[in-house]
Amino acid sequence: MRKGTYQSAGVNLEASEQVKIGIKKLAVNTYGPDVLGGVGGFGAMYKIAGYEKPVLVSSTDPVGTKLMVAGMAGDYSKIGIDLVNACINDVIVVGASPLFFLDYIATSTMDPEIVETVIAGIVEACSEVNCALIGGETSEMPGVFTRDNFDISGFVVGIVEEEHMLRPHDNIQAGDVIIGLPSNGLHTNGYSLVRHVFQLDENPQSLFDHIPELGTTLAQALLKPHPSYYDALKPVFCFSKGIAHITGGGIYENLPRVLPKTLGAVFDSSAWDKPNIFDYIERIGNIETEEMYRVFNMGLGMVIMCDPAKVEPMLSLIPDSVVVGEIVSGFCESQRITILNK
């Protein structure tokens, strides 16, 4: 009778151990003196110092089905960057600085090369904002995942001094100006619609087609990494009344999350440039413009609300930022956001 082993059940302990060793070697490059125990222990430890009334700010995110597009293109080099920055951009909207990051990778069969490629991207993004990759988990789960499928999630913890924390619901008022920071593409949202529009599940080879109006292949346009806005926003936290990260749901869903209930906003879409990928998706998919604005960021990665008197300092401190709208009262309750010139 054949003896049962973990290997015969589909779990490769040797490959898993190889991955953990590789991750530890990469992660140590993100450690500073505040990391007391990082990757390898049962629990990671981080020392907080230099704050009188620290407020911890946390967020978690996956990269969604962008992961599938990366797999079809055979390019996971930027997925780790996407994962980190999708999380970090959610905590910095209250004025927080990222402290440490953890990842979770669940797969059918452990592929050390792919995992280490993803981790290398995580390390790169963490290092750019002095955030420690302090821990994580890799899990091999045959049966839950099939073939080469896997999923990743990220978890970030940031910190802000209580008196410096942004309180948008208390401070934003009618007449405040909205400043936009540009996106470089889809970031990490809308990829299920993209796969449908380009029928990528049936024809993944179309990712390698060169698209003249994009100036790149479709894969290169779709896999542009989600940027971090921390360095751009840090100098203007003191001028900001509120910040919104424009992710899934676009402007319509994300800006109301930081607005007082009595206020709305009017945007002028002619004020900012949209990456060509959005027009291309809209045309090929025969998608209504309204639907595009409800799915994608449409060229705005972040929006900041400030007093009109602070507009000039804000624009001078943030490269490529532009005035894109205004906070208003007297809006329709069912439609708090109006976008003109779409």
N, C-alpha and C positions, 0 to 999 in steps of 0.2 A: 504493500500500500504506500502511495506517494505521501511524503511528509509535507504538511502545510507550512508555508513560510509567508512572511509579509511580502516578499518578492513575488511569490506565486499569486498573491491577492492583488498585485498591481502597484505596490508601494516600494520604491527603491530607496532604502535607507542610506545607501552609500552616496547616491546622487544628492540626496537631501543634505547630508553632512557636508558634501563638497560645496553646495550652494551656501550654507551657513558660514563656512570658513571664508568664502569669497566675499560675502556681504560684510562680515566683520572687518575685513581688510579695507573695504571701501568706506564703510561708515566712520571709521576712526578718523578719517580726514576731515570730518565735520565737527569734531569734538573741541570744545574749549574747556577752560578750567571749571566751569559749572557742572559739567557732566561727571557724576560720581560713579555711575555704573551704566554702561551702554549695552550694545548688542552682545548677547551670549548668556546673560543672567536670566533669572526668572522674572525680574522686574527691573526696569531701567530707572535710574535716579538722577535727579537734576536739582541743583541748589539754586534757590532764588535769593538774590542779594541786591541791595541798593534801592529798594522801594519802601516807601512809608506805608502806603495802603494799596498793595498790588491787587489788581483784578485779573484773574486768568480768563482767557477767551479761547474757546475750542471750536473746532469744526471738523467735519469728516466728509469725504467725497470719493466717488470713483471717477473713472474717465468715460464711463458709459460705453456705447457701442463704437466709439472711436477706436477702441481696442481691437474690434473686429476688422476695421479698415486697415489698421496697422498690420494685422496678421495677413490680410489679403495682399498687402504691398510688401510683406516680408521685411518691414522696417519698424523695429521697436525702440529705436535710438532716442526718440523724443517723448515716449509715453511716460517715462518717469518724471520728466519736466512738467508735462501736463498735470500729472497727479499732484505734485507738490504745489504748483501755483494755483490750481483750482481751489485747493484748501486754504493756502495762505491769503489769497485775495478775499476770502470770506472773513478772516479775522482782522485784517487791517482796516476794515471799514469803520471800526470804532476807535481807531487810533492805536491799535495794539502792534507790538513788535513780535515776530515769531520767535519762540524759544526752542521747541523741539518737535520732531516729526516721527511718526511711526507708520509702517506700511503693512499691508496684509496681502499676500499672494496665494491664491487657491487655484490648484491646477489638477488636471487629470493625471499627467505624467510629468515629473520634474525634468525640465530641460535646463541644465545649469547655464548654458550660453545665453538663452533668452532671459532668464531671471537676472543674471549679472548685468546684461545690457540694460534692463529696466532699472536696476538698482543704481547703475552708473549715472543714469539720467536723474534719478532722485538725489543722489549725492551732488551732482552738478547744480541743481536748482537750490538745494538746501545751502550749499556753500555760498551762493550768490547773495543770500540774505542772512548769513551767519546763524542759520538754524541747524541744530544738531539732529542727525538721523540717529535717534537714541535707541530704537528697538523696532520690532516687527515680528511677523510670523509668516512662514511658508508652510503651506498645507497641501499634501498630495491626497486627492480624494477621487479615486477611480469610481465611476458609477454616478457620482454627483456631476462631474464634468466628463465629457466624452471626447475622444480623439485628442486633438491638440488644444482644446479650448481651456482657457483659464480666465480668472478675473483678478483685478487688483483694486484695493481701496487705500485711502490715506487718511491719517489723523494728525492734526496739528494743534499745538497749544501755544498761545501767545500771551503777552502780558502788557498791561497798561496801568499807569498810575491813575488811581480813581479820579482825582481832580482834573486829569487831562483827557479822560474818556469822552468821546463824542456822544452826545445825547440828542439825536436828531428829532425825536418826537417832542422834545421840550423846546427846541431852539429854531427849527425851520419855520419860516413864516412867509405869507404872501409877499411877493415882490423880490424874494431871493432869486439869485441868478444860478442857472445850472451850467456847469462847465463839463465838457466831455473829454475823455481820454480815448484815443483811437484803439480799436482792436486790429489784429493782423489777420483775422479770418474767423473761422468758426469757433475757435478755442476748444471747448470740450462738449459742445451742445448741438443737437440737431442732426446727429449722424444716422439715426434711424430713418429720418426723412431722406437724407442724402443717399443712403443705401437703396432706398425705394426708387428715388428719382433716376439714379444711374444704373439700377438693376445690378448692383455689385455682387449680390449673392449668386446670381446666375452667370455674371460675366466679370469676374474680378480683374481680368486682363485689361479692361478699359481704364483701369487706374494708371496704366503706363502710357496712355495716349497723350501726346503733347497737344495742349489746348492753346491755340494762338492768342486768344483774347485774355488768357491768364499768364501767358509767357512761361508756363511750366507744364509739367505733367499734372494730371488730375490728382495723383497721389501726393505730389509735393505741395499742391495748394491745400489739400484737405488735412495734411499732417503737420502743418505749421504749428509749432508748440504754443501752448497757452502761456502768455508772458506773465511775469510777476509785476505788479504795480507798486510794490512796497517802496522801492527807491524813489519813484516819481512822487508818491504821495507823502512820504515822511516829512519833507520840508514844509508841507502846507497843512498838516494836521491842525496847526494852531489857527489857521484861517478858515477852516471848514466847519460848517454846521451839521453836515451829514454826508455820507458817501454810500453809494449803492454799486454793488458788483453786478454787471449785466450778464447774467448766465441764462440757463434754460428758462423760457418764458419771455425773454427779451425785456425791453423797457416796460411793457405793460404789466408784467408780474413783479419785477424786481424793485422798481422805484417806489411803489406804494408800501413796500415793507419798511421803509424808513420815514415815510411822511406822516405827519399828524393827520388824524381822521378827517379833519375839516378842510384839508387842502388837496389840490391836484396839481398837475403840471402840463404845460404846453411846450412841445418841442418843434423846432424847425429843422426838418431833416436835410434841407439844402445847406445847412451850416457846416456839415461834416462830410468827409469823403467815405464812401463804402468800398471796401476791397471788391475787386471784380468778381470774386467767387460767388458773391451773393446774387448779382445780376445773372450770372451763368446758371446757377441753381434755379432761380425763378423762371428763366426762359426755357430751359430744358425740361423742367418739371411742370410747366404751365401752372405755376402756383400763384395765387392771388397775393398782391403786395401786402395786404393786411395780414395774411397768414404768415408771410415771411417775418414780419415784425413780431409775431406772437411766438415764433419758434427760435429765431436767431438773434444775436446781438446787433446785427446790421451795422457794424462799424464802430460801435461804442463799447469799450471794455469796462469803463468805470464812468460814473457821473458824480459830480461833487456839487453840493449846494453851499452857497456863500452869500454874505451880504454884498450888495452892489459895490460898496466902497472897497471891497477886498478883491474885486475881479482882476484889476491890473497886476497886483502882486502875485496872484495865483497864476495868471497866464505867463508871467515872466519867469516863474519858478518851475513850471511844468512844460517841457518841450512838447510841441504838437497839440497842446490843449486848445480848445476853442469854446466859445459860448454857444450853447445848443438849445437853451430854453429858459423858462421862467416858472417859478412856483406861483400858483393862482388860487384864489378862493372862488366860490360860486360854481363849482364844477357839478356835473351830473354824477350822482352817487354810483351809478352802474358803470361809469366810464371816467375814471379819475385821471387818465392820461390821454392827451390829445397830441397826435403827431401830424403836423402840417407838411404839405409838399412831398408826400411820399411818392 
